[in-house]
Each structure stands twice: as C-alpha cells, then as structure tokens.
Amino acid sequence: MTVIIHPTAIVDDAVTLGSGVVIGPYCVLTGPVVLGDDVELKSHVIVEGHTRIGAGTVVHPFSVLGAPTPDRKYKGEAAELIIGAKNVIREYVSMHPGTAADKMKTVIGDNNLFLERVHVAHDCIIGNHCTFVNNVGISGHVVIEDHVTIGGMTGITQRIRIGHHAFIGGFVKLEEDVIPFALVRGEHGYLDGVNIIGMQRHNYSETDISAVRKAYRQIFGDGGTFAERVAQAESDFAGSPAAMDMITFINNRDKALCQPKNPSRAAA
C-alpha cells in the first residue's frame, strides 16, 4: 500500500515506514523511528528517537512520543519506546523512553486506548486492552497488566504494579500495588471490592467470579494475620485459576498492597 506523507510534515531520513502509513500535516519525525504498517499520525504529532509504533496504531494531534525523559538520571542513552499494534492515542498524550537506571525501554502492548493528556513516564510496562481516561499520570517504573481501566485525573506513583482486570476510579492518588480484579476508589486509593462487571465482560465464569469474591473476602476480612489469611486462601482456592492469580500476585509483591478502607465491610 502507498505511504502518504503530507507536504508540511518533516520526516528524517533515518525513519523507517511500513506499508500504508499515513503522516498528516505538520508532523515531525526525527531519529531512527519505525512506524509499522497502516500507522496513522493525524497531524501535529512529534515522534522522536528510538521509538517503534506497531501496525494499525492511530495517533491524534499534539501527541509527543519518544522525547527524552526529564528524569534527572537520564544521560542521553539510546533508550527505547516500544508501542504495540492497534493502539488509539488521543490528543496531547506523552510517552517517554526508558533509562539506564532500569529497563532501557518503555513498552506499551496492543489494543490500548489513551484518552486526552495521558502521560506515560520512563521504564513503564503496559499490557494489552487497557483504557486510560483523560489526564491519567503514570510515573516511572510502573507495571500495568492486561485489561486495566484507570479513571480520569488519577495519578500513579513510581514503581506501582496493577494487576489484570483492575478498575481504578477517577481522582485517585495511587501509592500501593493493586491486586488483579480489584475495584479501587477514593482520594488515597482503597480497595472497594471485586470488579465483577469487568470479569463478566471478559467471559469469566460464575464459578471463577464466585471464587475470586470469596478469596477476596477471606484475605481482606477480619481474623488472624494477613499472612495467615493469604495462606488459608491459597489452600482453599487452589482449584481456581482466577483466585490463584490474585493470591500469586499478593505472594510475589515487593511493596505494600492497596487495602480496604474497612476490613469488616470486605468480609460482608
């Protein structure tokens, strides 16, 4: 398929373009950028450095992808920004490459939706089929698993890990890891149950949903220590892959977990 480049666009000789790429008015591409097949840059998009954008991704006006991170530790190393296929990146989104202090790359998966003014900082790893509503700010070194939704104006502090199928509300300051299937709300981010609607939409069985709810109530309820409740849940729900996803996440954590505001409510 033909590559279409608007006459006002500036495309560096180092840039590699796939088949069917469309580069709209006033876009600027500099450095060893790689655009996969059928990538579309609407207009006024800036793509810099060692940035790869996967097939079918659409980038809307005034987004800046691959510009050097303002992290003070960054010394100009040839770090990467890798964006997967079929992402929709709306207006004013910014994404930074990695740094030598961590992975040397920021990685975005496939089929994600980034709404206006979302920021993805250096060394983040984002999975597939995630949705980020307007003005979400993701600090450096964050890991977000598949099918996560994050509401508008939410800020995620450095080195947070968010498990798959979690739903984070709007206007949340998130400072702790979030288990898979969690609902999180409140100014300082507390667990408010299981994302049942999300599980149903992604074809989890009623057996899976029931097991996750029961394991959640057991782990975050009253009685015994947290470690004892997790160990008991691991024994009780060993036959449920969905519940074990949550339990394995908890056992493998290396920092504090987001907790319910009221443990007695979790056990209700």
Sequence and secondary structure as in RCSB ss.txt:
>XXXX:A:sequence
MTVIIHPTAIVDDAVTLGSGVVIGPYCVLTGPVVLGDDVELKSHVIVEGHTRIGAGTVVHPFSVLGAPTPDRKYK
GEAAELIIGAKNVIREYVSMHPGTAADKMKTVIGDNNLFLERVHVAHDCIIGNHCTFVNNVGISGHVVIEDHVTI
GGMTGITQRIRIGHHAFIGGFVKLEEDVIPFALVRGEHGYLDGVNIIGMQRHNYSETDISAVRKAYRQIFGDGGT
FAERVAQAESDFAGSPAAMDMITFINNRDKALCQPKNPSRAAA
>XXXX:A:secstr
   EE TT EE TT EE TT EE TT EEESS EE TT EE SS EEESEEEE TT EE TT EES     TT  
    EEEE SS EE TT EE    TTTTSEEEE SS EE TT EE TT EE SS EE TT EE TT EE TT EE
 TT EE TT EE TT EE SS EE SBB TTEEEETTTTEEEEE HHHHHHTT  HHHHHHHHHHHHHHHSSSS 
HHHHHHHHHHHTTT HHHHHHHHHHHT SS B  BS HHHHT 
